Amino acid sequence: MRTAYQYKLRPTKQQVIELDRWLAMLCAEYNYLLADRFNWYEQNRSPVNACPLICHLPELRDHPDSITGIDVGLKEFLTTADGETIAIPQHYRKAQKRLGVIQKRVARRKKGSKGRLKAIKQLGKQHKQVADKRKDFHFKTANYLLSKYDVVAHENLNIKGLVRTRLAKSVLDAGWSNFLSILTNKAENAGKLVIPVSAHNTSQDCSNCLRRESTQKVARSMA
């Protein structure tokens, strides 16, 4: 059988006075901070501890100064409509040998041992370094493109489908999906535009006259 007890504190007169004084001070402090929050809301129309959902972005211009299209690939990371190419860094390929050594070290260690846990941690750190380098490259490339062009068009590729092919490792190493997402977000913040274009016949249709080249095969960067 469990017994429950209830206790009631009976402070002395001096303690009652001290408690009332502390409660009055806390109440005054709360009201003072609450007034700041009301003033902030009246000025900014958003709570102090929250980010407003409505953000003011730059307006898009009707006639942009520069427009380009980019074609992502595996020999070159991308090629612009002007013929400029950006080399693909292949961060994973360069770190593959080192990753293989650490992976073998993990496999040889006894399960549950400190050595295996240390090797797993080292392997995760190495993978994170590769991912960070790739992300940094994507941000720098996006900044470079948006510093030169107001509108960027790119092929709307089925990247999930390409990952299921024999090119999966190279496609994942390039990180096209993450790059295009970064490029789109940064363009919106800068008041510029990124347009996905259907990939159908983009390698055969001329972007100027729309003429389709049917007699000569066009060399593709993924071939």
C-alpha contacts under 8 A as a table, 3 or more apart, distances in Angstrom:
res1	aa1	res2	aa2	distance
11	P	14	Q	7.89
11	P	15	Q	5.56
11	P	16	V	6.09
12	T	15	Q	5.09
12	T	16	V	6.17
13	K	16	V	5.04
13	K	17	I	6.31
14	Q	17	I	5.21
14	Q	18	E	6.29
15	Q	18	E	5.00
15	Q	19	L	6.04
16	V	19	L	5.12
16	V	20	D	6.12
17	I	20	D	5.21
17	I	21	R	6.22
18	E	21	R	5.10
18	E	22	W	6.30
19	L	22	W	5.14
19	L	23	L	6.13
20	D	23	L	5.06
20	D	24	A	6.09
21	R	24	A	5.18
21	R	25	M	6.29
22	W	25	M	5.10
22	W	26	L	6.21
23	L	26	L	5.11
23	L	27	C	6.02
24	A	27	C	5.07
24	A	28	A	6.14
25	M	28	A	5.19
25	M	29	E	6.20
26	L	29	E	5.05
26	L	30	Y	6.09
27	C	30	Y	5.11
27	C	31	N	6.19
28	A	31	N	5.20
28	A	32	Y	6.11
29	E	32	Y	5.07
29	E	33	L	6.29
30	Y	33	L	5.28
30	Y	34	L	6.01
31	N	34	L	4.89
31	N	35	A	6.10
32	Y	35	A	5.22
32	Y	36	D	6.61
33	L	36	D	5.06
33	L	37	R	6.45
34	L	37	R	5.07
34	L	38	F	6.34
35	A	38	F	5.08
35	A	39	N	6.18
36	D	39	N	5.07
36	D	40	W	6.09
37	R	40	W	5.05
37	R	41	Y	6.17
37	R	47	P	7.35
37	R	48	V	6.35
38	F	41	Y	5.12
38	F	42	E	6.20
39	N	42	E	5.15
39	N	43	Q	6.30
40	W	43	Q	5.22
40	W	44	N	5.94
40	W	45	R	7.45
40	W	46	S	7.61
40	W	47	P	7.43
40	W	48	V	6.79
41	Y	44	N	5.24
41	Y	45	R	4.57
41	Y	46	S	5.27
41	Y	47	P	5.81
41	Y	48	V	7.23
42	E	45	R	5.57
46	S	50	A	7.01
46	S	51	C	7.22
46	S	52	P	5.76
47	P	50	A	5.32
47	P	51	C	7.49
47	P	52	P	7.80
52	P	55	C	6.87
57	L	188	E	7.55
57	L	189	N	6.27
57	L	190	A	7.65
57	L	191	G	6.56
58	P	189	N	7.37
58	P	190	A	6.72
58	P	191	G	4.74
59	E	191	G	5.87
60	L	191	G	5.47
60	L	192	K	6.35
60	L	193	L	7.83
61	R	64	P	5.85
64	P	67	I	7.19
64	P	150	D	5.83
64	P	151	V	7.10
65	D	149	Y	7.53
65	D	150	D	6.49
66	S	148	K	7.38
66	S	149	Y	4.93
66	S	150	D	5.40
66	S	151	V	6.61
67	I	149	Y	5.66
67	I	150	D	5.98
67	I	151	V	4.72
67	I	152	V	6.05
68	T	80	T	6.51
68	T	81	A	5.56
68	T	82	D	7.45
68	T	149	Y	6.71
68	T	151	V	6.39
68	T	152	V	5.14
68	T	153	A	6.35
69	G	80	T	5.58
69	G	81	A	5.12
69	G	152	V	5.44
69	G	153	A	4.44
69	G	154	H	5.72
70	I	78	L	6.18
70	I	79	T	5.44
70	I	80	T	4.39
70	I	81	A	6.21
70	I	152	V	7.11
70	I	153	A	6.23
70	I	154	H	5.16
70	I	155	E	7.56
71	D	78	L	5.32
71	D	79	T	5.18
71	D	80	T	6.46
71	D	154	H	6.29
71	D	155	E	6.67
72	V	76	E	7.25
72	V	77	F	5.53
72	V	78	L	4.10
72	V	79	T	6.45
72	V	155	E	7.98
72	V	176	W	7.49
73	G	76	E	5.45
73	G	77	F	5.26
73	G	78	L	5.76
73	G	79	T	7.90
73	G	221	S	5.21
73	G	222	M	5.62
74	L	77	F	5.96
74	L	88	I	7.19
74	L	170	S	6.86
74	L	171	V	7.27
74	L	174	A	7.34
74	L	221	S	6.11
74	L	222	M	5.41
75	K	87	A	7.65
75	K	88	I	6.98
75	K	221	S	5.62
75	K	222	M	6.75
76	E	79	T	6.96
76	E	85	T	6.51
76	E	86	I	6.03
76	E	87	A	4.86
76	E	88	I	5.27
76	E	221	S	7.06
77	F	85	T	7.48
77	F	86	I	5.63
77	F	87	A	5.38
77	F	88	I	4.36
77	F	89	P	7.93
77	F	174	A	7.04
78	L	85	T	5.83
78	L	86	I	5.56
78	L	87	A	7.39
78	L	88	I	7.86
79	T	83	G	6.11
79	T	84	E	5.62
79	T	85	T	4.41
79	T	86	I	6.57
80	T	83	G	5.35
80	T	84	E	5.30
80	T	85	T	6.47
81	A	84	E	7.37
88	I	174	A	7.10
90	Q	93	R	5.29
90	Q	94	K	6.31
90	Q	173	D	6.21
90	Q	174	A	6.75
91	H	94	K	5.33
91	H	95	A	6.31
91	H	130	V	5.94
91	H	133	K	7.08
91	H	134	R	6.59
91	H	173	D	6.91
92	Y	95	A	5.09
92	Y	96	Q	5.74
92	Y	130	V	6.18
92	Y	173	D	5.80
93	R	96	Q	5.06
93	R	97	K	7.94
93	R	173	D	7.56
94	K	97	K	7.20
95	A	98	R	5.39
95	A	99	L	6.11
95	A	130	V	7.36
96	Q	99	L	5.00
96	Q	100	G	6.06
97	K	100	G	5.10
97	K	101	V	6.43
98	R	101	V	5.23
98	R	102	I	6.48
99	L	102	I	5.23
99	L	103	Q	6.03
99	L	123	L	6.80
99	L	126	Q	7.05
99	L	127	H	7.76
100	G	103	Q	4.98
100	G	104	K	6.20
101	V	104	K	5.29
101	V	105	R	6.33
102	I	105	R	4.90
102	I	106	V	6.30
102	I	119	A	6.70
102	I	122	Q	7.46
102	I	123	L	5.99
103	Q	106	V	5.09
103	Q	107	A	6.35
103	Q	119	A	7.98
103	Q	123	L	6.87
104	K	107	A	5.01
104	K	108	R	6.22
105	R	108	R	5.28
105	R	109	R	6.41
105	R	116	R	7.79
105	R	119	A	6.58
106	V	109	R	5.43
106	V	116	R	5.50
106	V	119	A	5.43
106	V	120	I	6.16
107	A	110	K	7.89
107	A	116	R	7.99
109	R	113	S	7.14
109	R	115	G	6.33
109	R	116	R	4.95
110	K	113	S	5.56
110	K	115	G	7.71
110	K	116	R	6.31
111	K	116	R	6.47
112	G	116	R	6.73
112	G	117	L	7.09
113	S	116	R	5.34
113	S	117	L	6.46
114	K	117	L	5.11
114	K	118	K	6.07
115	G	118	K	5.08
115	G	119	A	6.18
116	R	119	A	5.03
116	R	120	I	6.11
117	L	120	I	5.08
117	L	121	K	6.18
118	K	121	K	5.15
118	K	122	Q	6.22
119	A	122	Q	4.97
119	A	123	L	6.12
120	I	123	L	5.01
120	I	124	G	6.22
121	K	124	G	5.16
121	K	125	K	6.20
122	Q	125	K	5.06
122	Q	126	Q	6.25
123	L	126	Q	5.12
123	L	127	H	6.32
124	G	127	H	5.13
124	G	128	K	6.17
125	K	128	K	5.06
125	K	129	Q	6.29
126	Q	129	Q	5.15
126	Q	130	V	6.52
127	H	130	V	5.18
127	H	131	A	6.31
128	K	131	A	5.01
128	K	132	D	6.02
129	Q	132	D	5.11
129	Q	133	K	6.19
130	V	133	K	5.26
130	V	134	R	6.27
131	A	134	R	5.13
131	A	135	K	6.13
132	D	135	K	5.08
132	D	136	D	6.10
133	K	136	D	5.13
133	K	137	F	6.22
134	R	137	F	5.12
134	R	138	H	6.27
134	R	174	A	7.88
134	R	175	G	7.61
135	K	138	H	5.05
135	K	139	F	6.31
135	K	179	F	7.91
136	D	139	F	5.24
136	D	140	K	6.23
137	F	140	K	5.22
137	F	141	T	6.06
138	H	141	T	5.19
138	H	142	A	6.09
138	H	178	N	7.76
138	H	179	F	5.27
138	H	182	I	7.34
139	F	142	A	5.14
139	F	143	N	6.14
139	F	179	F	7.53
139	F	182	I	6.84
139	F	183	L	7.73
140	K	143	N	5.14
140	K	144	Y	6.16
141	T	144	Y	5.05
141	T	145	L	6.29
142	A	145	L	5.26
142	A	146	L	6.20
142	A	179	F	7.49
142	A	182	I	7.06
142	A	183	L	5.13
142	A	186	K	7.55
143	N	146	L	5.25
143	N	147	S	6.03
143	N	183	L	7.90
143	N	186	K	7.80
144	Y	147	S	5.20
144	Y	148	K	6.68
145	L	148	K	5.40
145	L	149	Y	6.03
146	L	149	Y	5.15
146	L	150	D	6.41
146	L	187	A	6.82
146	L	192	K	7.64
147	S	150	D	7.95
149	Y	152	V	6.69
150	D	192	K	5.20
150	D	193	L	6.45
151	V	192	K	6.10
151	V	193	L	4.80
151	V	194	V	5.81
151	V	195	I	7.53
152	V	193	L	6.37
152	V	194	V	4.80
152	V	195	I	6.23
153	A	194	V	5.66
153	A	195	I	4.57
153	A	196	P	5.76
153	A	197	V	6.57
154	H	194	V	7.61
154	H	195	I	6.37
154	H	196	P	5.10
154	H	197	V	5.80
155	E	196	P	5.67
155	E	197	V	4.87
155	E	198	S	5.85
155	E	199	A	5.02
155	E	202	T	7.91
156	N	196	P	5.11
156	N	197	V	5.33
156	N	198	S	5.30
156	N	199	A	5.72
157	L	198	S	7.64
157	L	199	A	6.22
158	N	161	G	5.40
158	N	162	L	6.51
159	I	162	L	4.97
159	I	163	V	6.23
159	I	171	V	7.97
159	I	176	W	7.80
159	I	177	S	7.06
160	K	163	V	5.24
160	K	164	R	6.95
161	G	164	R	5.46
161	G	165	T	7.21
162	L	165	T	5.37
162	L	167	L	6.83
162	L	168	A	6.36
162	L	171	V	7.25
163	V	166	R	7.80
163	V	167	L	6.75
163	V	168	A	4.21
163	V	169	K	7.59
163	V	171	V	6.56
163	V	172	L	7.17
164	R	167	L	7.83
164	R	168	A	6.08
165	T	168	A	5.58
166	R	169	K	7.61
167	L	170	S	5.46
167	L	171	V	6.04
168	A	171	V	5.11
168	A	172	L	6.06
169	K	172	L	5.30
169	K	173	D	6.06
170	S	173	D	4.99
170	S	174	A	6.19
171	V	174	A	5.20
171	V	175	G	6.36
171	V	176	W	7.19
172	L	175	G	5.06
172	L	176	W	7.59
175	G	178	N	5.57
175	G	179	F	6.26
176	W	179	F	5.08
176	W	180	L	6.10
177	S	180	L	5.37
177	S	181	S	6.24
178	N	181	S	5.11
178	N	182	I	6.18
179	F	182	I	5.12
179	F	183	L	6.06
180	L	183	L	4.94
180	L	184	T	6.08
181	S	184	T	5.21
181	S	185	N	6.26
182	I	185	N	5.25
182	I	186	K	6.11
183	L	186	K	5.34
183	L	187	A	6.05
183	L	194	V	7.43
184	T	187	A	5.14
184	T	188	E	6.32
184	T	193	L	7.44
184	T	194	V	5.66
185	N	188	E	5.27
185	N	189	N	6.45
186	K	189	N	5.15
186	K	190	A	6.18
187	A	190	A	5.04
187	A	191	G	6.08
187	A	192	K	4.71
187	A	193	L	5.68
187	A	194	V	6.60
188	E	191	G	5.21
188	E	192	K	5.77
188	E	193	L	6.57
189	N	192	K	7.59
198	S	202	T	7.66
199	A	202	T	5.50
201	N	204	Q	5.21
201	N	205	D	5.99
202	T	205	D	5.45
202	T	206	C	7.88
203	S	218	V	6.68
203	S	220	R	7.67
204	Q	212	R	5.31
204	Q	213	E	5.34
204	Q	214	S	7.27
204	Q	218	V	6.82
205	D	210	L	5.32
205	D	211	R	5.51
205	D	212	R	4.40
205	D	213	E	6.57
206	C	209	C	5.71
206	C	210	L	4.58
206	C	211	R	5.30
206	C	212	R	6.35
206	C	213	E	7.85
207	S	210	L	5.52
213	E	216	Q	6.30
213	E	217	K	7.75
214	S	217	K	7.20
219	A	223	A	7.38
220	R	223	A	5.45
